[in-house]
Amino acid sequence: MKVYKFGGASVKDAEGVRNLKRVLETTGEKDLLIVVSAMGKMTNHLELVVNAYLNKTGELPLLLVEFRNYHQTIMEGLFPNSSHPVFSKVKNLCDTLENFLETNRSTKHSFVYDQVVCFGELVSTTIISQFLNDNGFSNNWLDVRTCIITDASFRDASVNWEETQKRIASAVNKKGITVTQGFLGSDSENNFTTTLGREGSDYTGAIFTYCLNADSLTIWKDVPGVLNADPRYFNNPKLLHNISYKEAIELAFYGASVIHPKTLQPMQRKEIPLFVKSFMNPDQAGTCVGKGVTLNPETSCFILKRNQVLISLSSLDFSFMMEDNISDVFRWLHKFKMKVELIQNSAISFSVCVDNKFDRLEELLVKLRERFRVEWHEGVTLYTVRHSSREEIDAFLKNKEVLLRQEGGDTVQVIVKD
C-alpha cells in the first residue's frame, strides 16, 4: 500500500480534480490512501470567516456565501447532473458549518478556528471521493477525525500515537482506495475537531504511512520536487534528486516550505521513503527523501522566513544575562505562543527571532519591559543558508541591511530588514 497527499493548489478547480484522476491513471497504483487538503485557498478563506465571526465585522454572511459558491462552481464543472447526490452532501456540510456559528458560545479563537476551518477538507474530500467513484476509481471516504486522536491543543494538537495506531489499523482497508482529509484530528476527551498546525496535511500523510507500514508517501506539489531555493524568491533554483532524512529534517526545521517539519520524523523511524513530485508531470522522478546520499546534487540551499520579529533584550542595570533571566524569557515566549526561530546571546544581551503567528507580540513586549530594556524589529526576514561558501554568502547579502548574523557548522543564518 502507498499513501498519496494532494495539496490545495492541486485541486483548486474542476480541472485540478480531473488532473488528480489522471495522476492515478498515470501511476497505476490500486492500493492507496489519499490525503487531500482544502481546495485552493479555502483554509485562508475560512480563517477570514473565523475573524469575521469573532470580531463581528459584518462580513460573515458574504464570506459564507463565497465559500458555498466556490465549491458549487467546482461541482458544476465535474457533475453535469445538478441532481447528483454530491450537491446535497456539500450543502449539508455548509449548513452544519453555519449551524455551528449560530449556536456556538465559545469566544476562544483557537477552538473556534479548528471547528470552522475543518470544513475546507471535509468538503474537498467529499467532492473528490464522489468524482473518483463516478470515474472508475472506487473508493471509501474516511472521516480522519475518527482515526487521528490528539490532545486538546487547538490549532497545534499533539497526536496520541497509541490510540491513533489502533484506530487506523481498524478503519483502513489496505486493499483498494481510501480518501481522507489532511490537517485534522479530534481530541480524546470531548471529540472536538483539532488541527495539526498549518500545512499539517503532509504530517497527516506521514501518520498514516507510519501506522499502515505503507511502502512510501508521495506528496504531490506544484513544483518538480524539493528545490534548493524557493522559486518565488530566488532565480534558477535547482532540483534536489535525493536527500537524506537528516538533511531534509534540517531543511524543514529551518523553514523549507515543501516539507512540513513534523512530516519526516515518523518516516525516518521506519525508514520509509518520501517522494515529492509534480502533479502536473507525474511520470517525472521528483525528489526522494530516504536513507543514503546526504544531498544530490551537492549544492547550496537557501531558505527564507518572512514577517518575523527580532527582539533584543538587555538588563536594565547592565547585569549579566544569566540562566534565571533567560529561563524567564523562554517561559514567556512559550506562554505567548511565540515560535522561536533563532537565538543569540552575549554577557549582557539576548536576541531572539520569533514567528508571531498567534498575534500576541504586544502582550509579550509588555511583560518583557518589566524586566529588560527592549528593542524590536517587526517584518524582518530570516535567511538560512546551508552548504554555501563565504564568497557566495557575501555576494548574496550585498546591498541588504543585516540586523543579525550567526554561523555554525555548514549553516549561516541572517536576519535582514526588508
C-alpha positions as CSV (number, residue, x, y, z in Angstrom):
1,M,0.0,0.0,0.0
2,K,1.1,3.6,-0.7
3,V,0.0,7.0,0.6
4,Y,-0.6,10.0,-1.6
5,K,-1.1,13.5,-0.4
6,F,-2.6,16.3,-2.6
7,G,-2.4,19.9,-1.5
8,G,-4.9,22.7,-2.1
9,A,-3.1,24.0,-5.2
10,S,-3.6,20.6,-7.0
11,V,-7.4,20.7,-6.6
12,K,-8.2,24.4,-6.8
13,D,-10.7,23.9,-9.6
14,A,-12.6,21.3,-11.6
15,E,-9.6,20.8,-13.9
16,G,-7.4,20.2,-10.9
17,V,-9.7,17.4,-9.7
18,R,-9.7,15.8,-13.1
19,N,-5.9,16.0,-13.1
20,L,-5.8,14.2,-9.8
21,K,-7.6,11.3,-11.6
22,R,-5.0,11.5,-14.3
23,V,-2.2,11.1,-11.8
24,L,-3.9,8.0,-10.5
25,E,-4.2,6.7,-14.1
26,T,-0.5,7.5,-14.8
27,T,0.9,5.9,-11.6
28,G,-1.4,2.9,-11.9
29,E,-1.5,2.3,-8.1
30,K,-4.5,0.3,-6.9
31,D,-4.0,0.2,-3.2
32,L,-3.8,3.7,-1.9
33,L,-4.7,6.0,0.9
34,I,-5.2,9.5,-0.5
35,V,-4.9,12.6,1.8
36,V,-6.4,15.8,0.4
37,S,-6.3,19.4,1.6
38,A,-8.9,22.1,1.3
39,M,-9.3,23.3,-2.2
40,G,-7.3,26.3,-3.4
41,K,-7.1,29.0,-0.7
42,M,-10.2,27.8,1.2
43,T,-8.3,27.5,4.5
44,N,-7.3,31.1,4.2
45,H,-10.9,32.0,3.4
46,L,-12.2,30.1,6.4
47,E,-9.7,32.0,8.6
48,L,-11.4,35.1,7.4
49,V,-14.7,33.5,8.4
50,V,-13.3,32.9,11.9
51,N,-12.1,36.5,12.2
52,A,-15.4,38.0,10.9
53,Y,-17.4,35.8,13.3
54,L,-15.3,36.6,16.5
55,N,-14.9,40.3,15.7
56,K,-18.4,40.8,14.4
57,T,-17.3,42.8,11.4
58,G,-20.4,42.2,9.4
59,E,-18.6,40.4,6.6
60,L,-19.6,36.9,7.7
61,P,-22.7,36.3,5.6
62,L,-20.8,37.2,2.3
63,L,-17.9,35.0,3.3
64,L,-20.1,32.1,3.8
65,V,-21.9,32.6,0.5
66,E,-18.5,32.8,-1.2
67,F,-17.5,29.5,0.4
68,R,-20.6,27.8,-0.9
69,N,-20.3,29.3,-4.4
70,Y,-16.7,28.4,-4.8
71,H,-17.4,24.7,-4.3
72,Q,-20.7,24.9,-6.2
73,T,-18.7,26.1,-9.3
74,I,-16.3,23.2,-9.0
75,M,-19.1,20.7,-8.6
76,E,-20.9,22.1,-11.7
77,G,-17.7,21.6,-13.6
78,L,-17.4,17.9,-12.5
79,F,-21.0,16.7,-12.2
80,P,-23.3,17.7,-15.2
81,N,-26.4,16.4,-13.5
82,S,-27.5,19.0,-11.0
83,S,-29.4,16.4,-9.0
84,H,-26.3,14.4,-8.3
85,P,-26.2,13.4,-4.6
86,V,-22.9,15.3,-4.1
87,F,-24.7,18.6,-4.2
88,S,-26.8,17.8,-1.2
89,K,-23.9,16.3,0.7
90,V,-21.9,19.5,0.3
91,K,-25.0,21.6,1.2
92,N,-25.4,19.6,4.4
93,L,-21.7,20.3,5.3
94,C,-22.2,24.0,4.6
95,D,-25.4,24.0,6.7
96,T,-23.5,22.3,9.5
97,L,-20.8,25.0,9.5
98,E,-23.4,27.8,9.6
99,N,-25.3,26.0,12.4
100,F,-22.1,25.9,14.5
101,L,-21.6,29.6,14.0
102,E,-25.2,30.2,15.1
103,T,-25.1,28.0,18.2
104,N,-21.5,28.2,19.4
105,R,-21.0,30.1,22.7
106,S,-17.2,29.9,22.9
107,T,-15.1,33.0,22.2
108,K,-11.8,31.2,22.3
109,H,-10.1,31.8,18.9
110,S,-8.2,28.6,18.7
111,F,-11.2,26.4,19.5
112,V,-13.5,28.2,17.0
113,Y,-10.7,28.1,14.4
114,D,-10.5,24.3,14.5
115,Q,-14.3,23.8,14.4
116,V,-14.6,26.1,11.3
117,V,-11.5,25.5,9.1
118,C,-12.1,21.7,9.1
119,F,-14.9,22.2,6.6
120,G,-12.4,23.0,3.9
121,E,-11.1,19.5,4.0
122,L,-14.5,17.9,4.6
123,V,-16.0,19.5,1.6
124,S,-13.0,18.9,-0.7
125,T,-12.7,15.2,0.1
126,T,-16.5,14.8,-0.3
127,I,-16.3,16.2,-3.9
128,I,-13.2,14.3,-4.9
129,S,-14.3,11.0,-3.4
130,Q,-17.5,11.2,-5.3
131,F,-15.8,12.2,-8.6
132,L,-13.4,9.3,-8.4
133,N,-16.2,6.9,-7.6
134,D,-18.1,8.1,-10.7
135,N,-15.0,7.8,-12.9
136,G,-13.6,4.3,-12.4
137,F,-11.8,4.7,-9.1
138,S,-14.0,3.1,-6.5
139,N,-13.0,4.4,-3.0
140,N,-14.1,4.7,0.6
141,W,-14.5,8.2,2.1
142,L,-13.0,8.3,5.7
143,D,-13.5,11.0,8.3
144,V,-9.9,11.3,9.6
145,R,-11.2,12.7,12.9
146,T,-12.3,9.1,13.8
147,C,-8.7,7.9,13.4
148,I,-6.2,10.6,14.4
149,I,-6.7,11.2,18.1
150,T,-5.0,14.2,19.7
151,D,-4.8,16.3,22.9
152,A,-6.9,19.5,23.1
153,S,-4.2,21.9,22.0
154,F,-6.3,23.5,19.3
155,R,-4.5,24.7,16.2
156,D,-1.4,22.7,17.1
157,A,-2.5,19.4,18.5
158,S,-0.2,16.6,19.5
159,V,-1.0,13.1,18.3
160,N,-1.9,10.2,20.7
161,W,0.1,7.7,18.7
162,E,-1.0,4.6,20.5
163,E,-4.7,5.3,20.1
164,T,-4.3,6.6,16.6
165,Q,-2.4,3.4,15.6
166,K,-5.3,1.3,16.8
167,R,-8.0,3.4,15.1
168,I,-6.2,3.5,11.7
169,A,-5.5,-0.3,11.8
170,S,-9.2,-1.0,12.3
171,A,-10.6,1.7,9.9
172,V,-8.4,1.5,6.8
173,N,-8.5,-1.4,4.3
174,K,-5.1,-1.9,2.8
175,K,-6.7,-3.1,-0.4
176,G,-8.4,-0.5,-2.7
177,I,-8.5,3.2,-2.3
178,T,-9.4,5.3,0.7
179,V,-9.9,9.1,0.5
180,T,-9.5,11.2,3.7
181,Q,-8.6,14.7,5.0
182,G,-5.3,16.2,5.9
183,F,-4.7,18.6,8.8
184,L,-7.5,17.3,11.1
185,G,-7.9,15.2,14.2
186,S,-10.1,15.1,17.2
187,D,-9.4,15.4,20.9
188,S,-9.8,12.3,23.0
189,E,-11.9,13.8,25.8
190,N,-14.7,15.7,24.0
191,N,-14.3,14.6,20.4
192,F,-14.0,18.2,19.3
193,T,-12.2,18.8,16.0
194,T,-8.5,19.7,16.3
195,T,-5.9,20.7,13.7
196,L,-2.2,19.7,13.4
197,G,-0.9,23.1,12.5
198,R,-0.8,24.9,9.2
199,E,0.4,22.7,6.3
200,G,-0.3,19.7,8.6
201,S,-1.7,17.7,5.7
202,D,1.8,16.4,4.9
203,Y,2.0,15.3,8.5
204,T,-1.3,13.5,8.2
205,G,0.2,11.6,5.3
206,A,3.2,10.6,7.4
207,I,1.0,9.5,10.3
208,F,-1.0,7.1,8.0
209,T,2.2,5.9,6.3
210,Y,3.7,5.1,9.6
211,C,0.7,3.4,11.1
212,L,-0.1,1.4,8.0
213,N,3.6,0.4,7.4
214,A,3.0,1.7,3.8
215,D,5.7,1.3,1.1
216,S,6.0,5.1,0.6
217,L,4.5,8.5,0.9
218,T,4.2,10.8,-2.1
219,I,3.5,14.5,-1.7
220,W,2.1,15.9,-5.0
221,K,3.1,19.6,-5.4
222,D,3.1,22.4,-8.0
223,V,6.9,22.1,-8.2
224,P,9.0,19.3,-9.7
225,G,10.3,18.2,-6.3
226,V,12.4,19.7,-3.4
227,L,14.3,22.6,-4.7
228,N,17.4,24.2,-3.2
229,A,15.6,27.6,-3.0
230,D,12.0,28.8,-3.2
231,P,11.3,29.8,-6.8
232,R,9.1,32.6,-5.7
233,Y,12.1,34.5,-4.2
234,F,15.2,33.0,-5.9
235,N,16.1,32.7,-9.6
236,N,17.0,29.4,-11.2
237,P,16.5,27.0,-8.3
238,K,17.9,23.5,-8.7
239,L,16.0,20.2,-8.2
240,L,17.4,18.0,-5.4
241,H,17.2,14.5,-6.7
242,N,18.0,12.8,-3.4
243,I,18.1,14.0,0.2
244,S,18.9,12.1,3.4
245,Y,16.3,12.1,6.2
246,K,18.8,14.1,8.4
247,E,19.3,16.8,5.7
248,A,15.6,17.0,5.0
249,I,14.8,17.4,8.7
250,E,17.4,20.2,8.9
251,L,15.9,22.0,5.9
252,A,12.3,21.5,7.2
253,F,13.4,22.8,10.7
254,Y,14.8,25.9,9.2
255,G,11.6,26.5,7.2
256,A,11.8,24.9,3.8
257,S,8.2,25.2,2.7
258,V,8.0,22.0,0.6
259,I,8.1,19.5,3.5
260,H,6.3,20.1,6.8
261,P,8.7,19.9,9.8
262,K,6.8,17.1,11.6
263,T,6.4,15.0,8.5
264,L,9.8,13.5,8.3
265,Q,10.2,12.1,11.8
266,P,7.7,9.2,11.6
267,M,9.1,8.4,8.1
268,Q,12.7,8.2,9.4
269,R,11.7,6.0,12.3
270,K,10.7,3.2,9.9
271,E,13.0,4.2,7.1
272,I,10.0,4.6,4.7
273,P,10.9,6.7,1.6
274,L,9.2,10.0,1.0
275,F,8.7,11.3,-2.6
276,V,8.0,14.9,-3.6
277,K,6.7,15.0,-7.2
278,S,4.9,17.3,-9.6
279,F,1.2,16.8,-10.0
280,M,1.5,18.2,-13.5
281,N,4.2,15.8,-14.5
282,P,3.6,12.6,-12.5
283,D,5.9,10.5,-14.6
284,Q,9.0,12.5,-13.6
285,A,11.1,11.2,-10.7
286,G,10.9,14.2,-8.5
287,T,12.8,14.1,-5.2
288,C,13.4,11.0,-3.0
289,V,14.0,11.6,0.8
290,G,15.4,8.5,2.4
291,K,18.4,6.7,3.7
292,G,21.7,7.2,1.9
293,V,23.0,10.1,-0.1
294,T,23.0,13.3,2.0
295,L,22.4,15.7,-0.9
296,N,22.3,15.1,-4.6
297,P,23.4,17.3,-6.3
298,E,25.7,18.9,-3.8
299,T,24.7,22.5,-3.8
300,S,23.8,25.4,-1.6
301,C,20.3,25.6,-0.1
302,F,18.6,28.9,0.6
303,I,15.6,29.1,3.0
304,L,13.7,32.3,4.0
305,K,11.0,33.1,6.5
306,R,9.3,36.4,6.1
307,N,7.4,38.6,8.5
308,Q,9.5,37.6,11.5
309,V,10.1,39.7,14.7
310,L,13.6,40.3,16.0
311,I,13.6,41.1,19.8
312,S,16.7,42.3,21.5
313,L,16.9,42.4,25.3
314,S,19.4,43.8,27.8
315,S,19.2,44.0,31.6
316,L,18.1,47.4,33.0
317,D,21.1,47.5,35.4
318,F,23.6,46.1,32.9
319,S,23.9,42.9,34.9
320,F,24.7,39.6,33.2
321,M,22.0,37.8,31.2
322,M,22.3,34.6,33.3
323,E,20.2,31.4,33.3
324,D,17.5,32.9,35.6
325,N,16.9,35.8,33.2
326,I,16.9,33.6,30.1
327,S,14.7,31.0,31.6
328,D,12.1,33.6,32.3
329,V,12.3,34.9,28.7
330,F,11.7,31.4,27.4
331,R,8.8,30.8,29.8
332,W,7.1,34.0,28.4
333,L,7.8,33.1,24.8
334,H,6.1,29.8,25.5
335,K,3.2,31.5,27.3
336,F,2.5,33.9,24.4
337,K,3.0,31.1,21.8
338,M,6.0,32.6,20.0
339,K,7.8,30.1,17.8
340,V,11.5,30.7,18.3
341,E,13.5,30.6,15.0
342,L,16.9,31.8,16.2
343,I,18.6,32.9,19.5
344,Q,21.9,34.7,20.2
345,N,23.2,36.0,23.5
346,S,26.2,37.7,25.0
347,A,27.1,38.6,28.6
348,I,24.6,41.5,28.8
349,S,22.2,41.0,25.8
350,F,19.9,38.4,24.4
351,S,18.3,38.4,20.9
352,V,15.6,36.1,19.6
353,C,13.8,35.9,16.3
354,V,10.2,34.7,16.6
355,D,7.2,34.0,14.5
356,N,4.2,35.9,15.9
357,K,1.7,33.6,14.2
358,F,-0.8,34.0,17.1
359,D,-0.6,37.8,17.1
360,R,0.4,38.1,20.8
361,L,3.5,40.3,20.3
362,E,2.3,43.3,22.3
363,E,1.4,41.1,25.3
364,L,4.9,39.7,25.2
365,L,6.5,43.1,24.9
366,V,4.6,44.4,27.9
367,K,5.9,41.5,30.0
368,L,9.5,41.8,28.8
369,R,9.6,45.6,29.5
370,E,9.0,44.8,33.2
371,R,12.5,43.3,33.4
372,F,14.5,44.3,30.4
373,R,15.4,47.1,28.0
374,V,13.7,46.0,24.9
375,E,14.2,46.8,21.2
376,W,12.4,45.1,18.4
377,H,12.0,45.0,14.6
378,E,8.9,43.7,13.0
379,G,8.5,42.4,9.4
380,V,12.1,41.2,9.1
381,T,13.2,38.2,7.0
382,L,15.3,35.3,8.3
383,Y,17.5,33.7,5.7
384,T,19.1,30.3,6.4
385,V,21.9,29.2,4.0
386,R,23.4,25.7,4.1
387,H,26.4,24.2,2.4
388,S,27.5,27.5,0.9
389,S,30.9,29.2,0.6
390,R,31.6,32.5,2.3
391,E,32.1,34.2,-1.0
392,E,28.6,33.1,-2.1
393,I,27.0,34.3,1.1
394,D,28.8,37.6,0.9
395,A,27.5,38.1,-2.6
396,F,24.0,37.1,-1.6
397,L,24.0,39.7,1.2
398,K,25.3,42.6,-0.8
399,N,23.0,45.7,-0.5
400,K,21.0,44.0,2.3
401,E,20.7,45.6,5.7
402,V,21.8,42.9,8.1
403,L,20.5,43.1,11.7
404,L,22.0,39.8,13.0
405,R,24.2,37.1,11.6
406,Q,25.0,33.7,13.1
407,E,27.2,30.9,11.8
408,G,27.5,27.3,13.0
409,G,29.0,24.4,11.0
410,D,27.7,24.5,7.5
411,T,24.7,26.7,8.3
412,V,24.6,30.5,8.2
413,Q,21.5,32.4,9.5
414,V,21.0,36.1,8.8
415,I,18.2,38.5,9.8
416,V,17.6,41.2,7.2
417,K,15.5,44.3,7.4
418,D,13.1,44.5,4.5
